[in-house]
Amino acid sequence: GEEAEGERSRLQADLERIMESSGGGGLDRAWALPACASWNNPGAAAALLRSSGCHESAIVCRLLEVSSRHRGADEGAHCDAVCELFSMCEAIDEKEKCARCLHFLLVYWRRAGLPVGSLERGISEGGLPKSSFCSALLEAEKRLASSASEKFEFFSGAFLWEVAQKSCAECPERSKSLAAWEHIRRQVVGGNAHSRNASSRKIVVGAADLRRAGRGRLVVFSCGHHYTEREYQDWVLPSLERALGSLPRALPLTTSLLIRVYGRGKVNLGCPVCAYNAIAAKFAKPAVAPTNWIG
């Protein structure tokens, strides 16, 4: 009855406390882990493994418990419980192991349909973790995206940028590179030099452009460049992808991100031509004109 169930819950809690307080040396794991399994208590097993320094295995066991306990329960509590597991990954010093655990948790988060915004807040609450964790998180997110059968967005661009900045914080060479890319980012977001005061000026579209669009739509950017919807989809975006692919250094993530963002209905960036020119300037490549990518 209820009394028996309550007693079992207390015993389960006691078992977890004992495992957690063992400090890794007070109990024989060859006995303790099977005991946790026989009690069907992955939480106790996680506590024992964590106290013994086996963080990867502890995270797996804890996730089993979280999945069982929060299935169909309050979404907020579910998010908080999984966010705690992300924080456990900070104790993993080896980058590859940390990235592997983070990827495992990202896969779970996505399959559980939990809101990504809650994860971003959970990770960044009180400040982002150390740079090695941020570097591993970027690698885990990359693996998640590459394993998907179709393109999708997980973390927001703003969050990824903050994580990238933190991952470079303790590496002088990467910090120098990040500073250069920050300059490019400002140019990409703002369009070309003539668009910095775009919010205070009008974008003029001629009658010939409207006739060219016919019954279709015009895609207009704050830099003043505009294209018919067909030109944009059939010529401009493929040209951007080819042009980025022809740069002296491969930029697969940058290319994938830009193509993905430009495929949206509303884009908070300069036009594809201005974005390419800002990036190409880093490699001393000549700028292109919008007409080069049409027809």
C-alpha positions as CSV (number, residue, x, y, z in Angstrom):
1,G,0.0,0.0,0.0
2,E,1.0,3.6,0.4
3,E,3.0,2.9,3.6
4,A,5.1,0.3,1.8
5,E,5.7,2.6,-1.1
6,G,6.7,5.4,1.2
7,E,9.1,3.1,3.0
8,R,10.6,2.0,-0.3
9,S,11.1,5.7,-1.4
10,R,12.9,6.4,1.9
11,L,15.2,3.4,1.5
12,Q,15.9,4.5,-2.1
13,A,16.8,8.0,-0.8
14,D,19.0,6.5,1.9
15,L,20.8,4.4,-0.6
16,E,21.5,7.4,-2.8
17,R,22.9,9.4,0.2
18,I,25.1,6.5,1.2
19,M,26.6,6.2,-2.3
20,E,27.1,10.0,-2.6
21,S,28.9,10.2,0.7
22,S,31.2,7.3,0.0
23,G,33.8,9.6,-1.5
24,G,34.9,7.0,-3.9
25,G,36.8,4.9,-1.4
26,G,34.4,3.9,1.3
27,L,32.5,1.3,-0.7
28,D,33.5,-1.5,-3.1
29,R,32.0,-0.6,-6.4
30,A,32.0,-4.3,-7.5
31,W,29.3,-4.7,-4.8
32,A,27.7,-1.2,-4.7
33,L,26.9,-0.9,-8.4
34,P,25.0,-4.2,-8.6
35,A,23.2,-3.2,-5.4
36,C,22.0,0.0,-7.1
37,A,20.9,-2.0,-10.1
38,S,19.0,-4.5,-8.1
39,W,17.2,-1.7,-6.4
40,N,16.5,-0.1,-9.8
41,N,18.1,3.1,-8.6
42,P,20.2,4.8,-11.3
43,G,20.3,7.9,-9.1
44,A,22.2,6.0,-6.4
45,A,24.5,4.6,-9.1
46,A,25.1,8.0,-10.5
47,A,26.0,9.4,-7.0
48,L,28.5,6.5,-6.4
49,L,30.1,7.0,-9.9
50,R,30.3,10.8,-9.5
51,S,32.0,10.5,-6.1
52,S,34.5,8.1,-7.6
53,G,35.3,10.6,-10.4
54,C,33.6,8.6,-13.2
55,H,31.7,11.6,-14.4
56,E,30.7,10.2,-17.9
57,S,29.0,7.1,-16.4
58,A,27.5,9.2,-13.7
59,I,25.8,11.4,-16.2
60,V,24.4,8.5,-18.1
61,C,22.9,7.0,-15.0
62,R,21.5,10.3,-13.8
63,L,19.9,10.9,-17.2
64,L,18.2,7.5,-16.9
65,E,16.7,8.6,-13.6
66,V,15.7,12.1,-14.9
67,S,14.1,10.5,-18.0
68,S,12.0,8.1,-15.8
69,R,11.1,10.7,-13.2
70,H,10.1,13.6,-15.5
71,R,8.5,11.8,-18.4
72,G,5.2,13.6,-18.9
73,A,5.8,15.8,-15.8
74,D,6.3,19.6,-15.5
75,E,8.5,20.8,-18.4
76,G,10.3,23.4,-16.3
77,A,11.4,20.8,-13.7
78,H,12.5,18.5,-16.6
79,C,14.6,21.3,-18.1
80,D,16.2,22.1,-14.7
81,A,17.1,18.5,-14.1
82,V,18.8,18.1,-17.4
83,C,20.6,21.5,-17.1
84,E,22.2,20.1,-13.9
85,L,23.7,17.3,-16.0
86,F,25.2,19.9,-18.4
87,S,26.8,21.5,-15.4
88,M,28.2,18.1,-14.3
89,C,30.1,18.1,-17.6
90,E,32.3,21.0,-16.4
91,A,34.1,18.5,-14.2
92,I,35.3,16.5,-17.2
93,D,38.8,17.9,-18.1
94,E,39.4,16.0,-21.3
95,K,37.8,17.9,-24.2
96,E,36.8,14.8,-26.2
97,K,35.1,13.1,-23.3
98,C,33.3,16.4,-22.4
99,A,32.2,16.9,-26.0
100,R,30.9,13.3,-26.1
101,C,28.8,13.8,-22.9
102,L,27.5,17.1,-24.1
103,H,26.5,15.6,-27.5
104,F,24.7,12.8,-25.6
105,L,22.7,15.4,-23.6
106,L,22.0,17.6,-26.6
107,V,20.5,14.5,-28.4
108,Y,18.3,13.8,-25.4
109,W,17.2,17.4,-25.1
110,R,16.2,17.6,-28.8
111,R,14.4,14.2,-28.8
112,A,12.5,15.2,-25.6
113,G,11.3,18.3,-27.4
114,L,12.5,20.7,-24.6
115,P,12.8,24.4,-25.4
116,V,16.3,25.4,-26.5
117,G,15.9,28.8,-24.9
118,S,15.7,27.2,-21.5
119,L,18.9,25.3,-22.1
120,E,20.7,28.5,-23.2
121,R,19.6,30.2,-20.0
122,G,20.5,27.3,-17.9
123,I,24.0,27.1,-19.3
124,S,24.7,30.8,-19.3
125,E,23.0,31.6,-15.9
126,G,25.6,33.3,-13.7
127,G,28.0,33.5,-16.6
128,L,29.2,31.0,-19.1
129,P,31.4,28.1,-17.8
130,K,35.1,27.9,-18.4
131,S,36.5,28.2,-22.0
132,S,37.3,24.4,-22.3
133,F,33.6,23.6,-21.6
134,C,32.5,26.2,-24.2
135,S,34.9,24.7,-26.8
136,A,33.5,21.2,-26.1
137,L,30.0,22.5,-26.4
138,L,30.7,24.0,-29.8
139,E,32.1,20.6,-30.9
140,A,29.0,18.8,-29.5
141,E,26.6,21.2,-31.3
142,K,28.6,20.6,-34.5
143,R,28.2,16.9,-34.2
144,L,24.5,17.2,-33.5
145,A,24.0,19.3,-36.7
146,S,26.1,16.9,-38.8
147,S,24.2,13.9,-37.7
148,A,20.8,15.3,-38.6
149,S,19.1,14.1,-41.8
150,E,18.1,17.6,-42.7
151,K,19.4,21.1,-41.8
152,F,18.1,22.5,-38.6
153,E,18.9,25.2,-36.0
154,F,19.6,24.3,-32.4
155,F,21.2,27.1,-30.5
156,S,20.5,30.7,-31.4
157,G,23.2,32.6,-33.3
158,A,23.6,35.1,-30.4
159,F,24.2,32.3,-27.9
160,L,26.7,30.5,-30.2
161,W,28.6,33.8,-30.6
162,E,28.9,34.3,-26.8
163,V,30.1,30.7,-26.4
164,A,32.6,31.1,-29.2
165,Q,34.0,34.2,-27.6
166,K,34.3,32.5,-24.2
167,S,36.0,29.5,-25.8
168,C,38.7,31.8,-27.2
169,A,39.2,33.7,-24.0
170,E,42.3,31.8,-22.7
171,C,44.0,31.3,-26.1
172,P,45.8,34.4,-27.4
173,E,46.0,33.2,-31.0
174,R,42.3,32.3,-31.1
175,S,41.4,35.6,-29.4
176,K,43.2,37.5,-32.2
177,S,41.4,35.5,-34.8
178,L,38.1,36.1,-33.0
179,A,38.7,39.9,-33.0
180,A,39.1,39.8,-36.7
181,W,35.9,37.8,-37.1
182,E,34.1,40.2,-34.8
183,H,35.0,43.0,-37.2
184,I,33.6,40.9,-40.1
185,R,30.4,40.1,-38.0
186,R,29.7,43.8,-37.5
187,Q,30.1,44.4,-41.3
188,V,27.9,41.4,-42.1
189,V,25.2,42.4,-39.7
190,G,25.3,46.0,-40.8
191,G,25.7,45.5,-44.6
192,N,28.3,47.6,-46.4
193,A,29.7,50.9,-45.2
194,H,26.9,52.9,-46.8
195,S,24.2,51.1,-44.8
196,R,25.3,52.1,-41.3
197,N,22.7,54.8,-41.2
198,A,20.1,52.7,-43.0
199,S,17.6,53.1,-40.3
200,S,17.4,56.9,-41.0
201,R,17.2,56.7,-44.8
202,K,14.7,55.3,-47.3
203,I,15.3,52.4,-49.6
204,V,14.3,53.4,-53.1
205,V,13.0,50.7,-55.5
206,G,12.5,51.8,-59.1
207,A,9.5,51.0,-61.3
208,A,11.7,48.8,-63.5
209,D,12.5,46.7,-60.5
210,L,8.9,46.3,-59.6
211,R,8.0,45.3,-63.2
212,R,10.9,42.8,-63.1
213,A,9.4,41.2,-60.0
214,G,6.0,40.9,-61.7
215,R,3.6,39.3,-59.3
216,G,6.4,37.9,-57.2
217,R,8.0,39.6,-54.2
218,L,11.1,41.8,-53.9
219,V,13.8,40.9,-51.3
220,V,15.1,44.2,-50.0
221,F,18.0,44.8,-47.7
222,S,19.0,47.8,-45.6
223,C,22.2,48.2,-47.7
224,G,20.0,49.2,-50.6
225,H,20.5,46.0,-52.6
226,H,17.4,44.2,-53.7
227,Y,16.5,41.2,-55.8
228,T,13.4,39.6,-57.1
229,E,12.4,36.5,-55.1
230,R,13.4,34.3,-58.0
231,E,16.8,36.0,-58.5
232,Y,17.4,35.7,-54.8
233,Q,16.6,31.9,-54.6
234,D,17.9,30.8,-58.0
235,W,21.0,32.9,-58.4
236,V,22.1,34.9,-55.4
237,L,22.1,32.2,-52.7
238,P,23.7,29.5,-54.9
239,S,26.3,32.1,-55.9
240,L,27.0,33.0,-52.3
241,E,27.6,29.3,-51.5
242,R,29.9,28.8,-54.5
243,A,31.8,32.0,-53.7
244,L,32.4,31.1,-50.1
245,G,33.5,27.6,-51.2
246,S,36.2,29.2,-53.5
247,L,37.9,31.1,-50.7
248,P,41.5,30.1,-49.9
249,R,40.4,28.6,-46.6
250,A,37.3,26.4,-46.3
251,L,34.6,27.9,-44.1
252,P,31.9,25.1,-44.0
253,L,30.3,26.3,-40.7
254,T,30.1,29.9,-41.8
255,T,28.7,28.9,-45.2
256,S,26.1,26.6,-43.6
257,L,25.1,29.3,-41.1
258,L,24.7,32.0,-43.7
259,I,22.8,29.9,-46.2
260,R,20.5,28.8,-43.4
261,V,19.9,32.3,-42.1
262,Y,19.3,33.8,-45.6
263,G,16.7,31.1,-46.3
264,R,14.4,32.6,-43.7
265,G,11.6,35.0,-44.4
266,K,13.2,37.8,-42.4
267,V,17.0,38.3,-42.1
268,N,18.8,40.6,-39.7
269,L,22.0,40.8,-41.9
270,G,23.3,42.8,-44.8
271,C,22.6,41.2,-48.2
272,P,24.5,38.1,-49.3
273,V,26.8,40.2,-51.6
274,C,27.8,42.5,-48.8
275,A,28.2,39.6,-46.4
276,Y,30.5,37.8,-48.9
277,N,32.5,41.0,-49.6
278,A,33.1,41.5,-45.8
279,I,34.4,37.9,-45.5
280,A,36.4,38.0,-48.7
281,A,38.2,41.1,-47.6
282,K,39.9,39.0,-44.9
283,F,41.5,36.9,-47.6
284,A,42.3,39.9,-49.8
285,K,39.8,38.7,-52.4
286,P,38.2,41.4,-54.7
287,A,34.7,42.5,-54.0
288,V,31.8,41.5,-56.2
289,A,28.9,43.6,-57.4
290,P,25.3,42.4,-57.1
291,T,24.9,42.2,-60.9
292,N,27.7,39.5,-61.0
293,W,25.4,37.1,-59.2
294,I,22.3,37.6,-61.3
295,G,21.7,35.8,-64.6
